[in-house]
Amino acid sequence: MPVWSRTSELVRDRLPGDRSGAAVVATRAGVLVLALDEPAREAGLNASAQGKQLLGGRGGGTPETAQGGGIPADRISGVLSDLPALLHTAG
């Protein structure tokens, strides 16, 4: 398992369990990993679906953890800034 995948899961597993949470790791190489905690998944969020929305249809995974790549370095901060609104409207 790549270090960025494990990192997102470690952060996700330490989120408060009383509300939905997500952990995301993005690398300079344009890889994004999204991990959702149990309350987020129970609220109807799906890491694979939300990851694909962030990455323009690329990537995939499970409802718990997803990853994708191909993000140009100059777009990483924009993609990350879209995440809170995407998770809020999806849940």
C-alpha positions as CSV (number, residue, x, y, z in Angstrom):
1,M,0.0,0.0,0.0
2,P,1.5,3.4,-1.0
3,V,2.4,5.6,1.9
4,W,-0.2,8.3,0.9
5,S,-3.0,5.7,1.1
6,R,-2.0,4.6,4.5
7,T,-1.6,8.2,5.7
8,S,-5.2,9.1,4.7
9,E,-6.5,6.0,6.5
10,L,-4.5,6.8,9.6
11,V,-5.9,10.4,9.7
12,R,-9.4,9.2,8.9
13,D,-9.3,6.7,11.8
14,R,-8.5,9.5,14.2
15,L,-11.4,11.8,13.3
16,P,-14.1,12.4,15.9
17,G,-16.8,9.7,15.5
18,D,-19.8,11.9,16.3
19,R,-19.9,13.5,12.8
20,S,-19.0,12.8,9.2
21,G,-15.3,13.3,8.4
22,A,-12.9,12.9,5.5
23,A,-9.2,12.7,5.2
24,V,-7.5,13.6,1.9
25,V,-3.9,13.4,0.8
26,A,-2.7,15.0,-2.4
27,T,0.9,14.7,-3.7
28,R,2.9,17.0,-6.0
29,A,2.8,14.2,-8.5
30,G,-1.0,14.7,-8.9
31,V,-2.2,11.8,-6.9
32,L,-5.2,12.2,-4.6
33,V,-6.4,9.8,-1.9
34,L,-9.7,10.3,-0.2
35,A,-10.8,8.3,2.9
36,L,-14.2,8.7,4.5
37,D,-15.1,7.7,8.1
38,E,-18.1,5.5,9.0
39,P,-20.4,8.4,9.9
40,A,-19.7,9.9,6.5
41,R,-20.5,6.6,4.7
42,E,-23.6,6.2,6.8
43,A,-24.7,9.7,5.7
44,G,-24.6,8.4,2.1
45,L,-21.1,9.6,1.1
46,N,-19.0,7.4,-1.2
47,A,-15.3,8.0,-1.5
48,S,-15.2,6.5,-5.0
49,A,-18.0,8.7,-6.3
50,Q,-16.8,11.8,-4.6
51,G,-13.2,11.1,-5.8
52,K,-14.4,10.7,-9.4
53,Q,-16.2,14.1,-9.1
54,L,-13.1,15.8,-7.9
55,L,-11.0,14.2,-10.6
56,G,-13.3,14.7,-13.5
57,G,-14.3,11.0,-13.7
58,R,-10.9,9.5,-13.2
59,G,-9.9,7.3,-10.3
60,G,-11.9,4.9,-8.2
61,G,-12.0,2.7,-5.2
62,T,-14.4,1.7,-2.5
63,P,-17.1,3.7,-0.6
64,E,-14.4,3.9,2.2
65,T,-11.2,4.8,0.3
66,A,-10.5,6.0,-3.3
67,Q,-7.6,7.4,-5.2
68,G,-6.8,8.8,-8.6
69,G,-4.2,10.8,-10.4
70,G,-3.4,13.0,-13.2
71,I,-4.0,16.3,-11.4
72,P,-1.8,19.0,-12.9
73,A,0.4,20.5,-10.1
74,D,-1.2,23.9,-10.6
75,R,-4.7,22.5,-10.0
76,I,-4.1,20.6,-6.8
77,S,-5.0,23.4,-4.4
78,G,-8.2,24.1,-6.4
79,V,-9.3,20.5,-6.3
80,L,-8.7,20.4,-2.6
81,S,-10.6,23.6,-2.0
82,D,-13.6,22.0,-3.8
83,L,-13.7,19.1,-1.4
84,P,-15.6,20.6,1.6
85,A,-18.5,21.9,-0.6
86,L,-18.6,18.6,-2.5
87,L,-18.9,16.5,0.7
88,H,-21.4,18.9,2.2
89,T,-23.8,18.8,-0.8
90,A,-23.3,15.0,-1.2
91,G,-24.2,14.2,2.4
